[in-house]
Amino acid sequence: MRFLVIHTDPLHSDFEHELAELSALDVEFRPLQVKTEEEVAAACADADALLVTYATVGRKALAAMPRLKIVVRTGVGYDSLDVAAATERKVMVANVPDYCISDLAEHTMALLLAWWRRIGELDRQVRAEGWGRPVKPVRRLEGKTLGILGVGRMGQAVAVRARGFGLTLLGYDPYIPRDAFAAAGVEAVDLEKLLRASDIVTIHALLSAESRGLICERTLRLMKPSAVIVNTARGGVIKTDDLVRALRDEWIAGAALDVVDPEPLPRDHPIRSLPRVLLTPHTAWYSEDAEPELRRRAARTIVQALRGERPPTLLNPEVCG
């Protein structure tokens, strides 16, 4: 039997890694550039399987694909996929939850350290002036408190690295058992205590109905005026307009962001011009090691599903009975 596998919106143009895995079956592989639910519904009606980067796959798209057996998100987060609707239609949904743990943890620490030591400002000063002087204030990181919002795989990997810098670790995650906090050397606290006590807050929560807009005016006002917020998870966890106000009015001292909402930021967005903000373009996941692993594992998951096997990273295992 020949299967049709569609990649809705790849970020690359060569598909050697995907094709290497899909060659285990008789597959037609079709890369497209469709992102809205309407586009997916129109272009993917005959698909047996989907690889999805950022495209939206909800009830309308699922109803238009009667042959669909599995949707695989090529990444960790899956907020663009309606898992409940897929489950109702007996369509498997999977992600690749652990391909970039080291990469993301390293990027998180790089953002934290660069902001804390004011590396960007110092670099600009040396380039403009030939040398320079300390940019003040800079305070010692050792002994400060890092609040980890989301203590799953990513949050725990950050904790391992942060301990080496002498940081005290607090964590908030209502979905993680207390013994996991202890194993990671993180004190479990409620959200309010984490925000009030932390010198740095780093976000590692999936985007969901519960986490969307969690960092907003109310929660930002709980933080220290000297605190910084780091986000390498999903931009939607922070209400961007509220963050702009917090920075302008000095409720907090700064932000280091790999993800934002909206994404990409408009060229004239005010957060681009704020002085104590460090920005990178949603690249915390990337390394020359992580990208091929992601692409191969996502395609391998499709092969497993089309063979009638149960992929290990299913988000809705109940569809397999």
PAGU-405701 format. One record per residue: residue in three letters; x, y, z of N, C-alpha, C in turn. Coordinates in steps of 0.05 Angstrom, whole numbers, plus 32768, in hexadecimal, padded with zeros to 4 digits. Example, Ala and Ser with C-alpha at 12.3 -4.5 7.8 and 13.67 -1.06 7.14 Angstrom:
ALA81087F8E809C80F67FA6809C81087FBE809C SER81017FD3808E81117FEB808F81028001809D 
***
This chain:
MET80117FE88000800080008000801280198000 ARG800B802C7FEF801A80457FED800D805A7FFF PHE801E8067800F8014807C8021801C80978018 LEU800C80AB801D801280C78018801980D58032 VAL803280DE8034803C80ED804B8040810A8043 ILE8033811D805080368139804980438148805F HIS8057815880588063816A806B805681868066 THR8046818F8078803681A78073804681C0806F ASP805B81C4807F806981DE807F808681DB8088 PRO809681CC807980B281C8808180C281E38080 LEU80D781E4809180E981FB8092810281F68081 HIS810381DF8074811B81D88064811281CE8049 SER812581CC8036811E81C4801B812A81A98013 ASP813C819E802381468183801D813981708031 PHE81338158802981248146803A8131812B803D GLU814C812C803D815B8112803E815581038057 HIS81528111806E814E81038087813280F68088 GLU811E8105807F810380FA807F810180E3806C LEU810C80E68054810A80D18040811A80B88048 ALA812F80BB8056813E80A48060812D80928072 GLU811D809E8083810B808F809480F380858085 LEU80E78096807580CE808E806780D380788052 SER80EC8074804A80F28060803580EC8044803F ALA80E78041805880DF8026806380C4801E8059 LEU80B48031804F8099802B8045809780358028 ASP8081802D801B807A80388001806C80528005 VAL807A8068800280708082800A807480967FF4 GLU805F80A67FEF806280BF7FE0806580D67FF5 PHE807B80E57FF3808080FA8006807C81157FF7 ARG806B812680038064813F7FF6806781578009 PRO807D816680058080817F8015806F81968009 LEU806181A4801B805181BB8013805981D48023 GLN804A81E9801F804C820080318030820A8037 VAL802381FB8049800882028051800882058070 LYS7FFC8219807A7FFE821F80977FE3822280A4 THR7FCF822F80977FB5823380A37FA5821980A2 GLU7F91821780B37F8181FE80B37F7381FB8098 GLU7F6A8211808C7F5C821080737F6F8205805D GLU7F88820F805D7F9C8206804A7FA281E8804D VAL7FA581DF80667FAA81C3806B7F9381B28062 ALA7F7B81BA80687F6381AB805F7F6281A88041 ALA7F6881BE80337F6681BD80157F7C81AD8008 ALA7F9481AE80147FAB81A280067FB28186800F CYS7FA7817D80257FB0816480317F9A814F8033 ALA7F86815180227F6E813F80257F7581228023 ASP7F89811B80137F9080FF800E7FA680F48020 ALA7FAF810480337FC680FC80437FC080E58056 ASP7FD480D380587FD380BE806C7FE180C78086 ALA7FF480D98083800380E3809A800D80FF8094 LEU800F810F80A98019812A80A78031812F80B9 LEU8045813C80AF805A814980BF8053816680C0 VAL8053817280D8804A818E80DC805F819D80EB THR806781B580E0807881C780EE806881DA80FF TYR805A81ED80F2804A82008100802D820180F6 ALA802681F180E2800B81F280D77FF681EA80EC THR7FDE81F580E87FC881EF80FA7FB881D780EF VAL7FB581C381007FA581AC80F97F8F81A9810F GLY7F7781B281087F6081B0811A7F4A81A0810E ARG7F3281A381187F1B819381107F15819580F2 LYS7F1681AD80E87F1081B180CB7F2481A280BA ALA7F3E81A580C07F52819780B07F50817980B3 LEU7F4B816F80CB7F49815380D07F31814780C1 ALA7F1B815580C07F03814B80B27F0881498094 ALA7F1B8159808A7F208158806D7F3481428065 MET7F3E813380797F53811F80737F498103807D PRO7F3880F6806F7F2C80DD80797F4080C6807B ARG7F5780C8806C7F6B80B2806D7F8080B68083 LEU7F7F80CD80907F9580D480A27F9780C180B9 LYS7FAF80B880BE7FB480A680D57FC580B380EB ILE7FD780C580E47FE880D180F87FF180ED80F0 VAL7FF380FF81047FFF811981018017811A8113 VAL802E81228109804681248119805081418119 ARG8051814D8130805C81688133807B81668134 THR80888173812280A58172812180B181868135 GLY80AE817F814E80B7818F816480AB8185817E VAL80AE8196819380A4818E81AE8088819781B2 GLY808281B181AF806881BC81B3805481B3819E TYR803B81B181A5802681A88192800D81B98194 ASP801081D3819B7FF981E4819F7FE981EA8185 SER7FF581E4816E7FE781E981547FD681D1814C LEU7FD781BB815C7FC981A381557FB2819F8169 ASP7F9A8198815F7F83819281707F8481758177 VAL7F91816E818D7F94815281947F7A8145819B ALA7F68815381A87F4E814881AF7F3E81418196 ALA7F3E815381837F2F814E816A7F3B8137815B ALA7F558135815B7F63811E814E7F5B8104815B THR7F5A810481767F5480EC81857F3780E3817E GLU7F2580F6817C7F0980EF81747F0880E18159 ARG7F1A80E881477F1B80DD812C7F2E80C5812B LYS7F3980BC81417F4B80A581437F6580AB8132 VAL7F6D80C481327F8680CB81257F9C80CE813A MET7FB280C181377FC880C3814A7FD680DF8147 VAL7FDF80E9815D7FEE8102815E800780FD816E ALA801E810581638037810181718049811A816E ASN805D811C817F80718131817D808C81248180 VAL80A18135818280BC812C818780C5813B81A0 PRO80BF813181B780C1814181D080DD814581DB ASP80F0813681D2810A813781E08122813981CD TYR811E814381B58135814381A28149815981A7 CYS8140816F81B48152818781B68155819081D3 ILE8154817D81E6815681858202817081948208 SER81868188820081A08195820681A281B081F8 ASP819981B181DF819B81CA81CF818B81E081DC LEU817281DA81E3816181EE81EF816C81F7820B ALA817681E4821A818181EC8235819981FD8232 GLU81AA81F7821E81C28207821981BA82238210 HIS81A6822581FF819D823F81F581918250820B THR81828242821C817682508233818C825C8245 MET81A0824C824B81B68256825C81C5826C824D ALA81C8826A823381D7827E822481C882998225 LEU81AD82988222819D82B18224819F82BC8240 LEU819C82AB8254819E82B4827081B882C28275 LEU81CE82B5826E81E982BF827481EE82D98264 ALA81E682D8824A81EC82F0823A81DC83088244 TRP81C38304824D81B4831B825881C183238272 TRP81C78310828381D08317829E81EB8326829E ARG81FD831E828C8217832A828A821783418275 ARG82008346826981FD835C82568210835A823E ILE8212834182348225833B821F821F834B8205 GLY8205834C81FE81FE835A81E58206837781E6 GLU8202838581FC820983A181FF822783A581FE LEU82368393820B82538394820B825E839081EF ASP8253837D81E1825C837881C58257839081B4 ARG8240839D81B6823B83B581A6824D83CC81AD GLN825483CE81C7826683E381D0828283DF81C4 VAL828C83C781C582A783C281BA82A883C7819C ARG829383BF818E829283C38171829183E0816A ALA828283F0817A827E840C81748295841D817E GLU82A18416819482B5842881A182D1841D81A0 GLY82D58405819782EF83F9819682F783EB81B0 TRP82EC83F381C682EF83E581E082D783ED81F1 GLY82DB83F4820A82C483FC821982C883FA8237 ARG82B283F6824582B283F78262829B83E4826C PRO829A83DD8285828383CD828F826983DB828A VAL825583CB8281823983D58280822C83CF829A LYS822383E382A8821983DF82C381FA83E182C4 PRO81ED83D382D781F983C182EA81FC83A582E0 VAL8210839682EA8212837A82E68216836E8302 ARG8205835B83098207834E8324820F83318321 ARG821B832783358224830B8335820C82F88333 LEU820E82E4832181F882D1831D81F782BD8334 GLU820E82B4833D820F82A0835281FF82A9836A GLY81EF8297837481DE829D838C81C382A88385 LYS81BE82AE836C81A382B88364819082A18361 THR817682A7835F81618293835D815682918341 LEU815682798336814A8274831C813082658320 GLY811B8271831681008264831680FB825782FC ILE80F5823D82FC80F1822D82E480D3822782E2 LEU80C6823382CE80AA823082CA80A6821A82B5 GLY80A0820282BE809F81EA82AD80B781D982B3 VAL80B481C482C280CA81B482CC80C9819882BF GLY80C3819782A580C5817E829680E18179828C ARG80E3816C827680FE8165826B810F817E8268 MET81048193825C811481AB8256811B81BA8270 GLY810781BD8281810D81CB829A812281BD82AB GLN812081A282AB8134819382BB8150819582AF ALA815281968294816C81998287817881B5828D VAL816781C9828E817181E48296817A81E382B3 ALA816C81D682C4817381D482E1818F81C882E4 VAL819581B382D581AF81A682D781C581BA82D1 ARG81C181CA82BC81D681DE82B481D781F582C7 ALA81C081FE82D181BF821582E281CC821082FD ARG81CA81F7830781D781F2832081F581F7831F GLY820181F38308821E81F88305822682158308 PHE8212822783068217824483098210824D8325 GLY820A823A833782048242835281E9824F8357 LEU81D68249834581BC8254834881AA8243835B THR819A8251836A81858243837A816D823E8367 LEU816282268368814E821E83548133821B8360 LEU811F8229835681038226835D80F5821C8344 GLY80DF820D834780D08203833080B382028335 TYR80A48208831F808682058320807E81F48308 ASP806F81DF830E806381CF82F8804F81BC8305 PRO803581C28300802081B2830D801D81968302 TYR802C818F82EC8029817582DF8041816382E5 ILE8054816C82F5806C815C82FA806B81528317 PRO80718139831C8071812F83388087813B8349 ARG8083813D83638096814A837480B2813C8374 ASP80B28122837080CC8115837080DD811D8358 ALA80D18126834380E0812F832C80EE814A8332 PHE80E0815B834280ED8174834B8106816D835B ALA8102815C836E811881558380813081498371 ALA812A8138835D813F812C834D814F8141833D ALA814181568335814E816B8326815B81818337 GLY8158817E8352816481928364815481AC8364 VAL813A81AA835F812981C2835D811481C18373 GLU811181D8838180FC81DA839580E181E08388 ALA80CD81CF838E80B381D3838280A481E98392 VAL809A81FD8384808B8213839080738219837F ASP8061822A8389804B82338379805482498366 LEU804382508353804B8264833F8050827F834C GLU80408288835F804482A2836B805F82A48379 LYS8066828F8388808082908396809782908382 LEU80948280836D80AA827F835980AE829B834D LEU809982A98346809C82C3833980A682D8834D ARG809D82D7836680A682EB837980C382E78382 ALA80CC82CE838380E682C8838E80FD82C78379 SER80F682C48360810B82BF834C811882D88341 ASP813282D6833D814182EB832F814082E88311 ILE813D82CF8309813982C882ED812282B482EB VAL810F82B782D980FA82A482D480FF829982B8 THR8101827F82B581048273829B80EC82608295 ILE80E18263827D80C88256827680CE823D8265 HIS80C38226826E80C6820D825F80AB81FD825F ALA8095820C825D807B8200825D807081FE8241 LEU806281E8823B805481E68221803E81FB8220 LEU803782038208802182158205800782068205 SER7FF5820D82177FDB820082197FC782148222 ALA7FAE820C82257F99821E822F7FA08229824A GLU7FAD8219825B7FB5822182767FCD82348276 SER7FDF823082647FF8824082647FF782598253 ARG7FE5825A82407FE48271822E7FDF828B823E GLY7FF0829E823A7FED82B882487FF282B68266 LEU7FFF82A182708003829E828C801482B48297 ILE802882BD8287803882D4828F802C82ED8283 CYS801F82FC8295800E8313828D8013832982A1 GLU8003833E829F8007835482B28006834B82CF ARG7FF3833A82D67FF0833282F28009832382FB THR8013831082EB8029830082F48044830F82F2 LEU8046832082DD805F833082DB8062834482F2 ARG804C834E82FD804D8360831380568352832D LEU80558337832D805F83298345807D83278345 MET808A832B832F80A78327832D80B7833E8338 LYS80D08339833F80E2834E834980E783638334 PRO80EA837C833A80F283908326810E838A831A SER811E837B832781388374831D81398359830D ALA8122834D830A8120833282FE8120833382E0 VAL8128831C82D48128831882B7811882FF82B0 ILE810A8300829A80FB82E88291810782DE8277 VAL810A82C38276811682B5825F810182A38254 ASN80FD82A3823A80E98291822E80F582838215 THR80F88269821781008258820080EB824381FB ALA80D28247820580BD8233820380AA823B81EC ARG8095824A81F28082825481DF807C827181E5 GLY807A828181D08075829E81D4805B82A381E1 GLY8047829281DC802C829781E6802982948204 VAL803D82898212803C8288822F803D82A4823B ILE804982B7822D804B82D38236803982E48225 LYS802A82F68232801B830A8224802F8321821D THR803583228203804B833481FB804683518202 ASP802D835A81FE802783768204802C837C8222 ASP8025836982338029836D824F8047836D8256 LEU8056835C82488073835C824C807F83778244 VAL80778382822E8081839C8225807B83B1823B ARG806483B18246805D83C4825C806F83BF8274 ALA807383A5827B8083839F829280A083A9828F LEU80AA83A7827780C583B0827280C783CF8271 ARG80B483DB826480B483F9826280B08406827D ASP809E83FA828D8098840682A780A983FB82BE GLU80BC83E982B780CF83DE82C980C383CE82E0 TRP80AE83BF82D980A583AB82EC80BA839582EE ILE80C7838E82D880DE837C82D880F5838982C9 ALA810C837C82CA8124838982BF8129838282A2 GLY8120836A829981278363827E811C83498275 ALA81218341825C811783288251812B831E823C ALA812D8303823B813D82F68226812B82E18219 LEU812482E581FF810F82D781F3811882C981D9 ASP811382AF81D7811782A181BE80FD829E81AF VAL80E782A081BE80CC829D81B280BB82B581BB VAL80A982BD81A9809982D581AE807D82D081A3 ASP806A82E181AA804F82E0819F804782FD8199 PRO80448304817F804482F38167806082EB815E GLU806182D7814D807B82CE8143807982C98125 PRO808A82D6811580A082E9811E809483048126 LEU80A483138136809C832D813E809A83408126 PRO808683518125808683668110809F83788113 ARG80A8838380FD80C0839380FD80BF83AA8110 ASP80A783B5811480A483CD8125809983C68141 HIS809B83AD8148809183A5816380A183B38179 PRO809583BE818D80A483CD81A280B883BD81B1 ILE80B483A381B480C7839481C480E3839381B6 ARG80E48397819C80FD8397818E811083AE8197 SER810483C481A0811483DC81A6811983E081C4 LEU810F83CD81D5811483D081F1813083C881F8 PRO813E83D7820A815B83D4820E816383BB821C ARG815383B0822E815C8399823E814E83808235 VAL814A837D821B813E8366820F8151835881FC LEU8155833E81FF8167832E81EE8155831C81DE LEU8158831C81C38146830D81B2815582FA81A0 THR814B82E1819D815582CE8189813D82C3817A PRO814082BA8161812982B48150811F82978151 HIS8115828E8168810A8273816B811E825E8161 THR81368260816C814C824D81638157823D817A ALA814B823E81928156822F81A98156821181A3 TRP814582078192814381EB818C815A81E2817A TYR816781F4816C817781ED8155819481E6815D SER819E81D1815181BB81CC814E81BE81B98136 GLU81D781B6812D81DC81A4811681D78187811E ASP81D58182813881CE8167814281B081648144 ALA81A28179814E81868176815481758174813C GLU817B818481278169818581108166816A8102 PRO817B815C80FA8177814280EE816A812E8100 GLU8170812F811A8162811D812C81448122812C LEU813C813B812D81208142812D811381388114 ARG811E813D80FD8112813580E48110811780E1 ARG8125810980E8812480EB80E6811080DF80FA ARG811080E9811280FD80DD812680E080E3811F ALA80DB80FB811480BF8101810D80B680EE80F6 ALA80C780EA80E280C080D980CC80BE80BB80D5 ARG80D080B480E780D0809880F280B580938101 THR80AB80A7810E809180A4811C807B809E8109 ILE807C80AB80F2806880A680DD806A808A80D3 VAL8082808080CE8086806580C5807B805180D9 GLN8080805680F2807580448107805780438106 ALA804A805A8104802D805B81038022804E80EB LEU802D805380D38023804780BB8027802980B9 ARG803A801F80C9803F800280CB802B7FF580DE GLY801B800580EC80097FFA80FF80157FF8811B GLU802D8003811F8039800381398030801B814A ARG8036801A8163802F8030817580488042817A PRO80498059816E8060806B8173806480728190 PRO807C8074819A8081807981B6807A809581C0 THR807880A881AD807380C481B6805780CD81B0 LEU804480BB81B0802880C281AB801E80D481C1 LEU800F80E981B9800280FB81CC7FE680F181D3 ASN7FDB80DF81C37FC180D481C87FC280B581C4 PRO7FD080A781D67FD3808A81D37FB9807B81D3 GLU7FA4808781DE7F8A807A81DF7F7F807281C3 VAL7F88808081AE7F7D807981947F87805E818A CYS7F9C805381977FA7803981907F998022819F GLY7F85802981AF7F77801581BE7F86800A81D6 
***
